[in-house]
Amino acid sequence: MKVSDYSAGAPRGATIRQFRVRDHLLKVVTASTGADELVTETFHPPGMLNVCEVRDDHEPDLTIVDLVCGDAEIEELLLTASVGTRNEYELTRDFRLPRFDLDEHTVFTLQDVNSDEVAAVVRTDRRVTIVRPPTGLGDRWLTRVIRDVATRYAKADGSLILHSSAFVSEGSAYLVIGDSGAGKSTTAIALARLLPTGGWMGNDRMHLDTQGSHYRVTACPLPLAVNKGSLDVLGVTGFEGWSVRAGFPGPGSDWDRFQGEDKLKLSSEEVDRYLGVQVVPEAPLAGVILPRIDLSAEYDCEAAKPDYAAAVIERNCFSLDDNLYGEDWLGVTAHRRVAAPSLDVFLDYLTDLPVLSCSMSCADDVARLLVDFQRAVAATPTTRKRI
């Protein structure tokens, strides 16, 4: 097949879906049941990363086609494209792959940083065609591309992106911010389970948009990554019988350690199903927790010192340096470009909200944090500073 053949039509028996992402319309086409189910499971419930399925007869801003092919065809496509000008692109931060620029198409070599499996993307002005093998990894590329596109739209809209988990209480969002290994995910999901009106928003990164005079938090649908120690803290048992799409960490992993690097990964739908926690896609910002899991430390919880809070938040501001996304290799065209609020403006806004710094070492400490959190929220004035 010629390269141009990949930029027209749809695979036989394809499912065609439309998604509204902020004020952009995305058309998604795939004949793979696995890829289609993963899209549904990832953007659950509707509104995660501002992605909502719609029915719309308008011309889409971008069409994404998922095409399953054999290894030989993918190899032939990349060989055919190699007559073009060879360059490189940054798929994720510091991970570069070959690209080939032709007159009317750009062909990208597509490869996960942790796998030798090769796929490709053919890009034209308003269409992205994923050409990939019929594997579980191949099924994930469609979701990954949608998430990449939605993140570009968010950044163009002026989102402040933080390395953060979040939970919801009484309809309001509380960010849980900290360096890798600080216990963000464990703290957020634990409080979401314990609070009478609790909900879980997401893992690893949150998008903050100005809404009127306040901030609204929107979750990026990345899997909840937990190890067995975290499940112990949550009091979760019987997980051995879960049918988890990503599977359990294999033999020789360290997931059974409290701070093991290998973790069980649950989609937002699986969080709802197995942990019994309502998943909330967006909510107004009402406070921040800065946790630290330390098995040798005594429990402590206090109002965070401003300098400490500023240092932690600045280190974890992905608007400054996002390690998940490299360059805008898909060339996403947004309707507008808005600058994100400065970090100083955001930190100033937090001075009227509860910002807690805590240290925990066991399940009992999580229960103590719940009490201290509820006390701090109750003591916070309902009238808050405006942006």
C-alpha positions in Angstrom: 0.0 0.0 0.0 1.0 3.6 -0.6 1.4 5.9 2.3 -1.6 7.9 1.0 -3.8 4.8 1.3 -3.6 5.1 5.1 -5.1 8.6 5.1 -8.5 7.7 3.7 -11.4 5.4 4.5 -12.0 3.3 7.6 -11.3 -0.3 8.5 -14.1 -2.8 7.6 -16.6 -3.3 10.4 -15.4 -0.2 12.3 -17.1 1.5 15.2 -17.4 5.2 14.7 -17.7 7.4 17.8 -17.6 11.1 18.4 -16.2 12.9 21.5 -16.4 16.5 22.6 -13.1 17.6 24.1 -13.7 21.1 25.5 -15.0 22.9 22.4 -13.3 20.5 19.9 -15.0 17.6 18.1 -13.1 14.3 17.8 -14.1 11.4 15.5 -12.7 8.1 16.6 -12.7 5.0 14.3 -11.7 1.5 15.2 -12.6 -2.1 14.4 -10.8 -3.4 17.4 -13.2 -4.4 20.3 -10.3 -4.3 22.7 -9.3 -0.7 21.7 -12.9 0.5 21.8 -13.5 -1.0 25.2 -10.4 0.5 26.6 -11.4 4.0 25.4 -14.8 3.6 27.2 -13.1 2.2 30.4 -10.5 4.9 30.5 -12.7 8.0 30.0 -15.1 6.8 32.7 -17.1 8.5 33.9 -17.7 11.0 31.0 -15.8 14.3 31.7 -12.4 12.8 32.6 -10.0 15.2 30.9 -13.1 16.9 29.6 -13.7 14.0 27.2 -17.5 13.3 26.7 -19.1 11.2 24.0 -21.6 13.0 21.9 -23.7 12.8 18.7 -22.8 15.6 16.4 -23.1 16.0 12.6 -20.5 18.7 12.3 -17.2 18.2 10.6 -14.7 16.9 13.2 -11.7 19.0 14.1 -9.7 15.8 14.1 -10.3 12.2 13.0 -8.3 9.4 14.7 -8.4 6.0 13.0 -7.1 2.8 14.6 -5.9 0.3 12.0 -4.8 -3.2 12.9 -2.2 -4.7 10.6 0.5 -7.4 10.6 4.1 -6.7 11.4 5.1 -7.1 7.8 2.7 -4.4 6.6 3.9 -2.0 9.3 7.5 -2.7 8.3 6.7 -2.1 4.7 4.9 1.2 5.6 7.9 2.5 7.4 10.2 1.4 4.6 8.1 3.2 2.0 8.0 6.3 4.2 11.8 6.3 4.6 12.2 7.9 1.1 11.0 11.1 2.9 13.2 13.4 5.0 14.2 11.6 8.1 13.9 13.5 11.4 13.2 12.7 15.0 10.4 13.5 17.4 9.9 13.4 21.2 7.1 11.0 22.0 7.5 11.4 25.7 10.0 13.4 27.6 13.6 12.5 26.6 12.4 9.6 24.4 12.9 10.2 20.7 11.9 8.2 17.7 12.3 8.4 13.9 9.8 10.3 11.8 9.6 10.7 8.0 8.3 13.9 6.4 6.8 13.5 2.9 5.0 16.0 0.7 1.5 15.5 2.1 2.1 13.1 5.0 4.3 12.6 8.1 4.9 9.0 9.2 6.0 8.4 12.8 7.6 5.3 14.2 5.5 4.4 17.2 7.1 2.5 20.1 6.5 2.3 23.8 9.6 3.1 25.9 9.2 -0.3 27.7 8.6 -2.5 24.6 10.3 -3.6 21.3 6.9 -3.8 19.5 6.8 -1.3 16.6 3.8 0.5 15.2 3.3 3.7 13.1 1.2 6.8 12.8 0.4 8.5 9.5 -0.6 12.1 10.0 -2.2 14.6 7.7 -3.8 17.9 8.4 -7.0 16.7 10.2 -6.4 12.9 10.5 -4.2 10.7 12.5 -4.1 7.0 11.5 -2.6 4.5 14.0 -1.1 1.5 12.2 -0.3 -1.2 14.8 -0.2 -4.9 15.5 -3.2 -6.9 17.0 -1.8 -7.0 20.5 -2.8 -5.7 24.0 -0.2 -3.0 23.7 -1.5 -2.1 20.2 -5.0 -1.7 21.7 -3.7 0.9 24.1 -2.4 3.3 21.4 -5.8 4.7 20.6 -6.5 5.7 24.2 -3.0 7.1 24.5 -3.4 9.3 21.4 -6.8 10.6 22.5 -5.3 11.5 25.9 -2.4 13.2 24.2 -4.8 15.3 22.0 -7.0 16.2 24.9 -4.0 17.3 27.0 -2.9 19.6 24.1 -6.4 21.1 24.0 -6.2 21.6 27.8 -2.8 23.3 27.6 -4.1 25.6 24.8 -7.0 26.5 27.0 -4.7 27.6 29.8 -4.8 24.6 32.2 -2.4 24.5 35.1 -1.2 20.9 35.2 0.0 19.5 38.5 1.6 16.2 39.5 -1.2 15.3 41.9 -3.9 12.9 42.9 -7.2 14.2 44.2 -10.3 13.2 46.1 -13.7 14.8 46.6 -15.7 15.7 49.7 -19.0 17.4 49.8 -18.7 18.1 46.0 -15.4 19.9 46.3 -11.9 18.7 45.1 -8.8 18.4 47.3 -5.5 18.0 45.6 -3.0 15.5 47.1 0.4 16.8 45.9 3.9 15.3 46.5 7.0 13.9 45.0 7.0 10.4 43.6 6.7 7.9 46.5 5.2 10.5 48.8 1.9 8.5 49.1 -0.4 10.7 46.9 -2.4 7.8 45.5 -2.7 6.0 48.8 -3.8 9.1 50.7 -6.3 10.2 48.0 -8.0 6.8 47.6 -8.0 6.1 51.4 -9.8 9.4 52.2 -12.2 8.9 49.3 -13.2 5.6 50.8 -13.5 6.9 54.4 -15.4 10.2 53.8 -19.2 9.9 53.9 -19.5 11.9 50.7 -16.1 10.9 49.3 -15.1 10.4 45.7 -11.9 9.7 43.9 -10.8 11.9 41.0 -7.7 10.4 39.5 -4.1 9.5 39.7 -0.8 11.3 39.0 -2.0 14.6 37.4 -4.8 17.1 37.6 -5.7 19.9 35.3 -6.8 23.2 36.9 -8.8 25.7 34.9 -10.0 29.1 36.0 -13.8 29.2 36.2 -15.1 32.6 36.9 -13.2 33.7 40.0 -12.2 30.2 41.2 -10.3 27.1 40.0 -12.0 23.9 38.8 -10.1 20.6 38.9 -10.4 18.0 36.1 -8.9 14.6 36.3 -6.5 13.1 33.7 -7.6 9.4 33.4 -4.3 7.6 34.2 -4.5 4.2 36.0 -4.5 4.2 39.8 -1.1 2.5 40.6 -1.1 0.8 44.0 1.0 -1.9 45.7 0.0 -4.5 48.2 1.1 -2.2 51.1 -1.3 0.4 49.9 -4.2 -2.1 49.7 -3.3 -3.2 53.3 -3.6 0.4 54.4 -6.9 0.6 52.7 -8.1 -2.6 54.4 -8.7 -4.2 51.0 -8.8 -8.0 50.8 -9.8 -10.6 48.2 -8.0 -8.8 45.4 -6.5 -12.0 44.2 -9.8 -12.8 42.5 -10.1 -9.5 40.6 -10.1 -9.7 36.8 -7.9 -6.7 36.1 -7.3 -5.7 32.5 -3.6 -4.8 33.1 -3.0 -8.0 35.1 -1.2 -8.4 38.3 2.6 -7.8 38.7 4.4 -11.0 37.8 6.7 -13.2 39.9 9.8 -11.5 41.1 8.1 -8.1 41.3 8.3 -6.1 44.5 4.6 -5.1 44.5 4.1 -6.8 47.9 6.3 -4.2 49.6 4.8 -1.1 51.0 6.8 1.2 48.8 7.5 -1.3 45.9 8.1 0.1 42.5 6.0 -2.5 40.8 2.3 -1.7 41.2 -1.1 -3.0 40.3 -2.8 -0.6 37.9 -6.6 0.0 38.0 -8.5 2.0 35.5 -11.1 4.5 36.9 -13.8 2.0 36.1 -12.0 -0.7 38.0 -11.5 1.7 40.9 -15.3 2.0 41.0 -15.9 -1.7 40.6 -13.3 -3.2 43.0 -12.7 -0.5 45.6 -16.3 0.7 45.8 -15.3 4.4 45.3 -17.3 6.8 43.3 -15.2 8.4 40.5 -15.7 12.1 40.0 -14.4 13.7 36.8 -14.3 17.4 37.9 -15.1 19.6 40.9 -14.2 23.0 42.3 -10.9 23.3 44.2 -11.3 23.5 48.0 -7.9 22.6 49.5 -4.6 20.7 49.3 -2.9 17.9 51.2 0.9 17.4 51.1 1.5 13.8 52.4 4.6 11.9 53.3 4.5 8.2 53.9 7.3 7.2 56.3 7.2 3.8 58.1 9.6 5.1 60.7 7.9 8.4 61.4 5.3 9.4 64.0 1.9 10.7 62.8 1.8 14.5 62.3 -0.6 16.9 60.6 -0.5 20.6 60.6 -1.2 23.6 58.4 1.6 23.6 55.8 4.2 26.4 56.0 3.9 28.6 52.9 7.5 28.2 51.9 7.3 24.4 52.2 4.0 24.3 50.2 5.4 26.5 47.5 8.5 24.3 47.1 6.5 21.1 46.9 3.9 22.5 44.5 6.6 24.1 42.2 8.5 20.8 42.0 5.3 19.1 40.9 4.0 21.6 38.5 3.8 19.8 35.1 2.9 23.1 33.3 6.7 23.8 33.8 8.0 20.4 32.6 5.6 17.5 31.8 7.5 14.2 31.8 4.6 12.3 30.2 4.3 14.3 27.0 7.1 15.4 24.7 6.7 17.8 21.8 3.3 18.3 20.1 4.2 15.7 17.5 0.6 15.3 16.4 0.4 19.0 15.5 -2.9 19.5 17.3 -4.7 22.6 16.1 -6.6 24.4 18.9 -9.3 27.0 18.5 -7.5 29.4 20.8 -4.4 29.8 22.9 -4.6 31.1 26.5 -1.7 31.4 29.0 -2.0 29.3 32.1 -2.2 31.2 35.4 1.2 31.8 37.0 2.3 29.6 39.8 2.5 32.7 42.1 -1.1 33.5 41.4 -2.1 30.0 42.2 -0.1 29.9 45.4 -1.6 33.2 46.5 -5.1 31.7 45.9 -4.3 28.8 48.2 -3.6 31.1 51.2 -7.4 31.1 51.9 -7.8 27.4 51.6 -6.9 24.5 53.9 -3.4 23.3 53.0 -2.2 20.5 55.2 1.1 18.8 55.6 1.0 15.3 57.1 3.2 12.4 57.9 1.8 8.8 58.1 3.1 5.3 58.7 0.1 3.0 59.1 -3.6 2.5 58.5 -4.5 4.1 61.9 -2.7 7.3 60.8 -5.1 7.5 57.8 -8.0 7.5 60.1 -6.4 10.2 62.2 -5.8 12.3 59.1 -9.5 12.0 58.2 -10.4 13.6 61.6 -7.8 16.4 61.1 -8.9 17.0 57.6 -12.6 17.3 58.5 -11.6 19.7 61.4 -9.5 21.9 59.0 -12.3 22.1 56.5 -14.9 23.0 59.1 -12.7 25.8 60.3 -12.2 27.3 56.8 -14.4 30.4 56.0 -16.9 29.8 53.2 -16.0 33.1 51.6 -12.8 32.7 49.8 -10.4 34.8 47.8 -11.1 35.3 44.1 -8.5 34.9 41.4 
